[in-house]
Amino acid sequence: MQFGVFTVGDVTQDPTNGRTPTDAERVKAMMTIALKAEEVGLDVFALGEHHNPPFVPSSPTTMLGWVAARTSKLQLSTATTLITTNDPVKIAEDYAMLQHLADGRVDLMMGRGNTGPVYPWFGQDIRNGIALAIENYALLRRLWREDVVDWEGNFRTPLQGFTATPRPLDGVPPFVWHGSIRSPEIAEQAAYYGDGFFANHIFWPKEHTQRMIDLYRRRFAHYGHGDADQAIVGLGGQVFMRKNSQDAKREFRPYFDNAPVYGHGPSLEDFTAQTPLTVGSPQEVIDRTLTFRSYVGDYQRQLFLLDHAGLPLKTVLEQLDILGEEVVPVLRKEFAIGRPAHVPDAPTHESLKAALDTEKVQA
């Protein structure tokens, strides 16, 4: 399994002192978090994409390119790449370039986004969200796999004899995860192509996540990509940890109570009972995370959200130390127990290249 962190890049006031970081401070903090993730032995750093305040990561490839130059092992991903409002031609070229810069340590999580005004800003209509996701991704796949593309669709101008540059590294496109919180159509899309499916898993009860992943697994097998338990699944999660549970809850409570997404709503206790949010000791985080396998099966990627709701950078770096030193080593060991040999590891550039080389030899 791969373990890592993802960030949505929110710029949020710290409710304990009333201070809001500048955009520059938040950008630099996110980069510090990425470097820290590699330092503490995590596998993945994933960056969201937003084009509206209070978020700053409007250009994921720029930020991930910076991280690529300063890391050697960290897998770079997105959480999310907006397949609906970005031009698939630009996605194809930007992420192929990032692939070369990062020596293949790149994958993407495609998503529609959940901010309605973004669609008209980029010349689209949110009512076409699913149709845009389907058409744009179909074109993106061709741009990465065909040297010359002739294409015509409903949402952009036609292409005639077009070649996206640079070509994917080693002829291997970046692996794609399709991320969704609530749309079964996206689970179906991931299954159709044999791509990965990433369930956000931070707002909804486990029963909802289980239904979405069950659908994806069934359809993955239906389309002939392998058995249902060989489908490639990723999960999100949120945690806040201190040595003991009481300290964790006391420190995190003002951030939870004032968070832009769920603040001024359910209590911390209700939300942790109803969703996978875990606030407590490292052992409580380990125990809760291990339960995920009971309702989604063996899976390939677990990402945690740590840096949100105005938490100061110092606190986030402390969380990363705990995650890397006390939590992830145990999770690696425990998740490996009883994992069937036919369940695949998370795809990497190396594994995808090896599979392509095998296909060429067999052909």
DRENDRENLUM-937462 format. One record per residue (C-alpha): residue in one letter; x, y, z. Coordinates in nm, 2 decimals, padded with zeros to 4 digits. Last residue first. Layout:
BEGIN
+------+--------+--------+--------+
: code :      u :      v :      w :
+------+--------+--------+--------+
:    A :      X :      Y :      Z :
...
+------+--------+--------+--------+
END
This chain:
BEGIN
+------+--------+--------+--------+
: code :      u :      v :      w :
+------+--------+--------+--------+
:    A :  00.26 : -00.91 : -02.93 :
:    Q :  00.38 : -01.10 : -02.63 :
:    V :  00.70 : -00.89 : -02.62 :
:    K :  00.51 : -00.57 : -02.66 :
:    E :  00.27 : -00.66 : -02.38 :
:    T :  00.55 : -00.74 : -02.15 :
:    D :  00.71 : -00.40 : -02.22 :
:    L :  00.38 : -00.23 : -02.14 :
:    A :  00.35 : -00.42 : -01.81 :
:    A :  00.71 : -00.33 : -01.71 :
:    K :  00.63 :  00.04 : -01.80 :
:    L :  00.32 :  00.03 : -01.58 :
:    S :  00.52 : -00.12 : -01.29 :
:    E :  00.79 :  00.14 : -01.32 :
:    H :  00.56 :  00.43 : -01.35 :
:    T :  00.38 :  00.32 : -01.04 :
:    P :  00.05 :  00.13 : -00.99 :
:    A : -00.06 :  00.06 : -00.63 :
:    D :  00.01 : -00.30 : -00.55 :
:    P : -00.21 : -00.57 : -00.70 :
:    V : -00.43 : -00.82 : -00.51 :
:    H : -00.33 : -01.16 : -00.64 :
:    A : -00.11 : -01.24 : -00.34 :
:    P : -00.40 : -01.20 : -00.10 :
:    R : -00.35 : -00.96 :  00.19 :
:    G : -00.37 : -01.16 :  00.51 :
:    I : -00.13 : -00.94 :  00.70 :
:    A :  00.00 : -00.66 :  00.48 :
:    F : -00.25 : -00.41 :  00.62 :
:    E : -00.10 : -00.47 :  00.97 :
:    K :  00.26 : -00.41 :  00.87 :
:    R :  00.20 : -00.10 :  00.66 :
:    L : -00.04 :  00.03 :  00.92 :
:    V :  00.22 : -00.01 :  01.20 :
:    P :  00.48 :  00.18 :  01.01 :
:    V :  00.22 :  00.44 :  00.91 :
:    V :  00.12 :  00.54 :  01.26 :
:    E :  00.42 :  00.60 :  01.49 :
:    E :  00.70 :  00.76 :  01.30 :
:    G :  00.55 :  00.89 :  00.98 :
:    L :  00.21 :  00.99 :  01.12 :
:    I :  00.35 :  01.13 :  01.44 :
:    D :  00.61 :  01.33 :  01.25 :
:    L :  00.35 :  01.44 :  01.00 :
:    Q :  00.12 :  01.56 :  01.29 :
:    E :  00.41 :  01.77 :  01.43 :
:    L :  00.46 :  01.92 :  01.08 :
:    V :  00.09 :  02.01 :  01.09 :
:    T :  00.12 :  02.18 :  01.43 :
:    K :  00.41 :  02.39 :  01.32 :
:    L :  00.23 :  02.49 :  01.00 :
:    P : -00.06 :  02.64 :  01.19 :
:    L : -00.41 :  02.47 :  01.17 :
:    G : -00.64 :  02.71 :  00.99 :
:    A : -00.92 :  02.46 :  00.90 :
:    H : -00.68 :  02.24 :  00.70 :
:    D : -00.34 :  02.08 :  00.70 :
:    L : -00.38 :  01.71 :  00.80 :
:    L : -00.58 :  01.53 :  00.53 :
:    F : -00.47 :  01.17 :  00.51 :
:    L : -00.41 :  00.96 :  00.20 :
:    Q : -00.45 :  00.58 :  00.19 :
:    R : -00.37 :  00.40 : -00.14 :
:    Q : -00.39 :  00.04 : -00.26 :
:    Y : -00.69 : -00.14 : -00.12 :
:    D : -00.79 : -00.47 :  00.04 :
:    G : -01.16 : -00.47 :  00.10 :
:    V : -01.38 : -00.16 :  00.12 :
:    Y : -01.59 : -00.25 :  00.44 :
:    S : -01.35 : -00.44 :  00.66 :
:    R : -01.05 : -00.27 :  00.50 :
:    F : -01.15 :  00.06 :  00.65 :
:    T : -01.13 : -00.09 :  01.00 :
:    L : -00.75 : -00.06 :  01.00 :
:    T : -00.79 :  00.32 :  00.98 :
:    R : -00.98 :  00.33 :  01.31 :
:    D : -00.73 :  00.12 :  01.50 :
:    I : -00.43 :  00.31 :  01.37 :
:    V : -00.59 :  00.64 :  01.44 :
:    E : -00.68 :  00.53 :  01.79 :
:    Q : -00.33 :  00.41 :  01.85 :
:    P : -00.19 :  00.75 :  01.74 :
:    S : -00.41 :  00.91 :  02.01 :
:    G : -00.73 :  01.10 :  01.93 :
:    V : -00.93 :  01.28 :  01.66 :
:    T : -01.04 :  01.05 :  01.38 :
:    L : -01.26 :  01.17 :  01.09 :
:    P : -01.40 :  00.86 :  00.93 :
:    T : -01.76 :  00.99 :  00.94 :
:    Q : -02.07 :  00.95 :  01.17 :
:    A : -01.90 :  00.90 :  01.50 :
:    T : -01.62 :  01.16 :  01.43 :
:    F : -01.89 :  01.41 :  01.32 :
:    D : -02.11 :  01.35 :  01.63 :
:    E : -01.81 :  01.39 :  01.87 :
:    L : -01.69 :  01.71 :  01.70 :
:    S : -02.04 :  01.85 :  01.72 :
:    P : -02.25 :  01.89 :  01.41 :
:    G : -02.27 :  02.23 :  01.24 :
:    H : -02.10 :  02.56 :  01.32 :
:    G : -01.79 :  02.43 :  01.13 :
:    Y : -01.83 :  02.16 :  00.87 :
:    V : -01.68 :  02.32 :  00.56 :
:    P : -01.54 :  02.65 :  00.67 :
:    A : -01.38 :  02.51 :  00.99 :
:    N : -01.49 :  02.70 :  01.30 :
:    D : -01.59 :  02.42 :  01.53 :
:    F : -01.33 :  02.19 :  01.39 :
:    Y : -01.05 :  02.44 :  01.45 :
:    P : -01.17 :  02.52 :  01.80 :
:    R : -01.20 :  02.14 :  01.88 :
:    F : -00.85 :  02.04 :  01.76 :
:    E : -00.66 :  02.12 :  02.08 :
:    R : -00.91 :  01.98 :  02.33 :
:    K : -00.98 :  01.68 :  02.12 :
:    A : -00.61 :  01.59 :  02.08 :
:    D : -00.54 :  01.66 :  02.45 :
:    Q : -00.82 :  01.42 :  02.56 :
:    S : -00.71 :  01.15 :  02.32 :
:    N : -00.36 :  01.11 :  02.45 :
:    K : -00.03 :  01.15 :  02.28 :
:    R : -00.18 :  01.39 :  02.02 :
:    M : -00.34 :  01.33 :  01.69 :
:    F : -00.56 :  01.49 :  01.43 :
:    V : -00.69 :  01.28 :  01.15 :
:    Q : -00.88 :  01.30 :  00.82 :
:    G : -00.92 :  01.03 :  00.56 :
:    G : -00.90 :  00.97 :  00.19 :
:    L : -00.93 :  00.63 :  00.03 :
:    G : -00.78 :  00.47 : -00.28 :
:    V : -00.89 :  00.16 : -00.47 :
:    I : -00.74 : -00.03 : -00.77 :
:    A : -00.96 : -00.32 : -00.87 :
:    Q : -00.81 : -00.66 : -00.80 :
:    D : -01.08 : -00.75 : -00.55 :
:    A : -01.34 : -00.74 : -00.82 :
:    D : -01.15 : -00.99 : -01.03 :
:    G : -00.97 : -00.87 : -01.34 :
:    H : -01.00 : -00.60 : -01.61 :
:    G : -01.29 : -00.77 : -01.79 :
:    Y : -01.55 : -00.49 : -01.80 :
:    H : -01.77 : -00.67 : -01.56 :
:    A : -01.48 : -00.71 : -01.31 :
:    F : -01.43 : -00.33 : -01.30 :
:    R : -01.81 : -00.30 : -01.28 :
:    R : -01.83 : -00.50 : -00.96 :
:    R : -01.54 : -00.32 : -00.81 :
:    Y : -01.67 :  00.02 : -00.89 :
:    L : -02.01 : -00.06 : -00.75 :
:    D : -01.87 : -00.20 : -00.43 :
:    I : -01.65 :  00.11 : -00.40 :
:    M : -01.95 :  00.34 : -00.41 :
:    R : -02.16 :  00.13 : -00.18 :
:    Q : -01.88 :  00.11 :  00.08 :
:    T : -01.82 :  00.48 :  00.07 :
:    H : -02.19 :  00.54 :  00.15 :
:    E : -02.19 :  00.29 :  00.43 :
:    K : -01.88 :  00.44 :  00.58 :
:    P : -02.06 :  00.77 :  00.66 :
:    W : -01.99 :  01.07 :  00.44 :
:    F : -01.75 :  01.37 :  00.48 :
:    I : -01.39 :  01.24 :  00.47 :
:    H : -01.41 :  00.94 :  00.25 :
:    N : -01.28 :  01.10 : -00.07 :
:    A : -01.32 :  00.77 : -00.26 :
:    F : -01.05 :  00.72 : -00.51 :
:    F : -01.11 :  00.49 : -00.81 :
:    G : -00.82 :  00.36 : -01.01 :
:    D : -00.84 :  00.30 : -01.39 :
:    G : -00.97 : -00.01 : -01.56 :
:    Y : -01.12 :  00.21 : -01.83 :
:    Y : -01.48 :  00.11 : -01.77 :
:    A : -01.43 :  00.08 : -01.39 :
:    A : -01.31 :  00.44 : -01.36 :
:    Q : -01.61 :  00.56 : -01.56 :
:    E : -01.85 :  00.35 : -01.36 :
:    A : -01.71 :  00.50 : -01.04 :
:    I : -01.75 :  00.84 : -01.20 :
:    E : -02.12 :  00.77 : -01.29 :
:    P : -02.18 :  00.66 : -00.93 :
:    S : -02.13 :  01.03 : -00.82 :
:    R : -02.11 :  01.10 : -00.44 :
:    I : -01.76 :  01.19 : -00.32 :
:    S : -01.56 :  01.12 : -00.64 :
:    G : -01.21 :  01.08 : -00.75 :
:    H : -01.10 :  00.90 : -01.07 :
:    W : -00.75 :  00.78 : -01.04 :
:    V : -00.52 :  00.80 : -01.34 :
:    F : -00.18 :  00.65 : -01.40 :
:    P :  00.05 :  00.88 : -01.59 :
:    P :  00.09 :  00.78 : -01.96 :
:    V :  00.36 :  00.53 : -02.05 :
:    G :  00.54 :  00.59 : -02.38 :
:    D :  00.87 :  00.59 : -02.19 :
:    L :  00.77 :  00.93 : -02.05 :
:    P :  00.45 :  01.06 : -02.21 :
:    R :  00.50 :  01.25 : -02.54 :
:    P :  00.60 :  01.61 : -02.49 :
:    T :  00.40 :  01.73 : -02.66 :
:    A :  00.04 :  01.65 : -02.78 :
:    T :  00.02 :  01.57 : -03.15 :
:    F : -00.28 :  01.70 : -03.35 :
:    G : -00.36 :  01.58 : -03.70 :
:    Q : -00.70 :  01.75 : -03.69 :
:    L : -00.85 :  01.85 : -03.35 :
:    P : -01.21 :  01.97 : -03.32 :
:    T : -01.31 :  02.27 : -03.11 :
:    R : -01.42 :  02.20 : -02.76 :
:    F : -01.74 :  02.08 : -02.58 :
:    N : -01.94 :  01.86 : -02.81 :
:    G : -01.68 :  01.64 : -02.97 :
:    E : -01.45 :  01.60 : -03.27 :
:    W : -01.11 :  01.42 : -03.29 :
:    D : -00.82 :  01.35 : -03.52 :
:    V : -00.52 :  01.25 : -03.31 :
:    V : -00.16 :  01.18 : -03.40 :
:    D :  00.08 :  01.01 : -03.16 :
:    E : -00.19 :  00.81 : -03.00 :
:    R : -00.18 :  00.70 : -02.63 :
:    W : -00.16 :  01.03 : -02.43 :
:    L : -00.39 :  01.23 : -02.66 :
:    R : -00.62 :  00.93 : -02.68 :
:    R : -00.66 :  00.91 : -02.30 :
:    L : -00.72 :  01.29 : -02.28 :
:    L : -01.00 :  01.27 : -02.54 :
:    A : -01.19 :  01.00 : -02.34 :
:    Y : -01.13 :  01.21 : -02.03 :
:    N : -01.28 :  01.52 : -02.18 :
:    E : -01.59 :  01.34 : -02.31 :
:    I : -01.67 :  01.16 : -01.98 :
:    A : -01.60 :  01.45 : -01.74 :
:    L : -01.78 :  01.70 : -01.97 :
:    A : -02.09 :  01.48 : -01.98 :
:    I : -02.08 :  01.44 : -01.60 :
:    G : -02.05 :  01.82 : -01.55 :
:    N : -02.29 :  01.94 : -01.82 :
:    R : -02.52 :  02.10 : -01.57 :
:    I : -02.21 :  02.28 : -01.44 :
:    D : -02.20 :  02.48 : -01.76 :
:    Q : -01.86 :  02.57 : -01.92 :
:    G : -01.67 :  02.87 : -02.03 :
:    F : -01.39 :  02.85 : -01.78 :
:    W : -01.53 :  03.11 : -01.54 :
:    P : -01.87 :  02.96 : -01.63 :
:    Y : -01.77 :  02.63 : -01.46 :
:    V : -01.59 :  02.78 : -01.16 :
:    P : -01.91 :  02.93 : -01.02 :
:    G : -02.04 :  02.58 : -00.92 :
:    T : -01.77 :  02.47 : -00.69 :
:    N : -01.78 :  02.10 : -00.64 :
:    G : -01.50 :  01.98 : -00.86 :
:    R : -01.54 :  01.74 : -01.15 :
:    G : -01.26 :  01.50 : -01.06 :
:    M : -00.95 :  01.33 : -01.20 :
:    M : -00.68 :  01.21 : -00.96 :
:    L : -00.35 :  01.22 : -01.14 :
:    D : -00.02 :  01.03 : -01.13 :
:    V :  00.34 :  01.13 : -01.12 :
:    R :  00.68 :  00.99 : -01.01 :
:    G :  00.78 :  00.93 : -01.37 :
:    D :  01.13 :  01.09 : -01.36 :
:    A :  00.98 :  01.40 : -01.19 :
:    L :  01.06 :  01.65 : -01.47 :
:    H :  00.96 :  01.40 : -01.74 :
:    Q :  00.63 :  01.33 : -01.57 :
:    L :  00.57 :  01.70 : -01.51 :
:    M :  00.60 :  01.75 : -01.89 :
:    A :  00.35 :  01.47 : -01.95 :
:    Y :  00.13 :  01.64 : -01.69 :
:    D :  00.12 :  01.97 : -01.86 :
:    E :  00.08 :  01.83 : -02.21 :
:    A : -00.21 :  01.60 : -02.15 :
:    I : -00.38 :  01.85 : -01.91 :
:    K : -00.35 :  02.13 : -02.17 :
:    V : -00.51 :  01.91 : -02.44 :
:    P : -00.78 :  01.80 : -02.20 :
:    D : -00.88 :  02.17 : -02.16 :
:    N : -00.96 :  02.22 : -01.79 :
:    T : -01.31 :  02.29 : -01.67 :
:    T : -01.45 :  01.93 : -01.65 :
:    I : -01.13 :  01.73 : -01.59 :
:    L : -01.05 :  01.93 : -01.28 :
:    T : -00.74 :  01.77 : -01.15 :
:    T : -00.81 :  01.68 : -00.78 :
:    A : -00.64 :  01.57 : -00.54 :
:    T : -00.33 :  01.56 : -00.75 :
:    S : -00.04 :  01.33 : -00.73 :
:    L :  00.34 :  01.33 : -00.68 :
:    Q :  00.50 :  01.00 : -00.56 :
:    L :  00.79 :  01.09 : -00.32 :
:    K :  01.11 :  00.92 : -00.38 :
:    S :  01.37 :  01.18 : -00.50 :
:    T :  01.25 :  01.51 : -00.37 :
:    R :  01.35 :  01.87 : -00.43 :
:    A :  01.30 :  01.90 : -00.80 :
:    A :  00.98 :  01.71 : -00.79 :
:    V :  00.84 :  01.95 : -00.52 :
:    W :  00.89 :  02.25 : -00.75 :
:    G :  00.73 :  02.06 : -01.04 :
:    L :  00.44 :  01.97 : -00.80 :
:    M :  00.38 :  02.34 : -00.74 :
:    T :  00.38 :  02.44 : -01.11 :
:    T :  00.18 :  02.12 : -01.20 :
:    P : -00.09 :  02.20 : -00.95 :
:    S : -00.17 :  02.55 : -01.08 :
:    S : -00.47 :  02.70 : -00.90 :
:    P : -00.35 :  02.58 : -00.56 :
:    V : -00.45 :  02.89 : -00.35 :
:    F : -00.79 :  02.83 : -00.19 :
:    P : -01.01 :  03.08 : -00.01 :
:    P : -01.08 :  03.19 : -00.27 :
:    N : -01.16 :  03.04 : -00.61 :
:    H : -00.97 :  02.85 : -00.88 :
:    H : -00.90 :  02.53 : -00.70 :
:    E : -00.68 :  02.22 : -00.77 :
:    G : -00.58 :  01.99 : -00.49 :
:    L : -00.24 :  01.85 : -00.42 :
:    A : -00.13 :  01.50 : -00.34 :
:    F :  00.19 :  01.40 : -00.17 :
:    V :  00.25 :  01.02 : -00.17 :
:    D :  00.49 :  00.76 : -00.02 :
:    L :  00.55 :  00.87 :  00.34 :
:    G :  00.89 :  00.82 :  00.49 :
:    V :  00.92 :  01.11 :  00.74 :
:    E :  01.14 :  01.31 :  00.51 :
:    E :  00.92 :  01.25 :  00.21 :
:    A :  00.62 :  01.40 :  00.38 :
:    K :  00.83 :  01.68 :  00.52 :
:    L :  00.92 :  01.79 :  00.17 :
:    A :  00.55 :  01.80 :  00.08 :
:    I :  00.46 :  01.99 :  00.41 :
:    T :  00.72 :  02.25 :  00.34 :
:    M :  00.57 :  02.30 : -00.01 :
:    M :  00.23 :  02.35 :  00.15 :
:    A :  00.37 :  02.60 :  00.39 :
:    K :  00.53 :  02.80 :  00.11 :
:    V :  00.20 :  02.83 : -00.07 :
:    R :  00.02 :  02.92 :  00.26 :
:    E :  00.27 :  03.19 :  00.34 :
:    A :  00.25 :  03.34 :  00.00 :
:    D : -00.13 :  03.35 :  00.01 :
:    T : -00.11 :  03.53 :  00.34 :
:    P : -00.19 :  03.35 :  00.65 :
:    T : -00.50 :  03.44 :  00.85 :
:    R : -00.45 :  03.53 :  01.22 :
:    G : -00.74 :  03.53 :  01.46 :
:    N : -00.54 :  03.38 :  01.74 :
:    T : -00.72 :  03.05 :  01.83 :
:    P : -00.95 :  03.06 :  01.53 :
:    D : -00.66 :  03.03 :  01.28 :
:    Q : -00.81 :  03.20 :  00.98 :
:    T : -00.82 :  02.98 :  00.67 :
:    V : -00.64 :  02.98 :  00.34 :
:    D : -00.74 :  02.64 :  00.20 :
:    G : -00.48 :  02.44 :  00.00 :
:    V : -00.68 :  02.12 : -00.05 :
:    T : -00.40 :  01.91 :  00.08 :
:    F : -00.33 :  01.54 :  00.05 :
:    V : -00.11 :  01.32 :  00.26 :
:    G :  00.05 :  00.98 :  00.21 :
:    F :  00.04 :  00.61 :  00.24 :
:    Q :  00.09 :  00.36 : -00.05 :
:    M :  00.00 :  00.00 :  00.00 :
+------+--------+--------+--------+
END
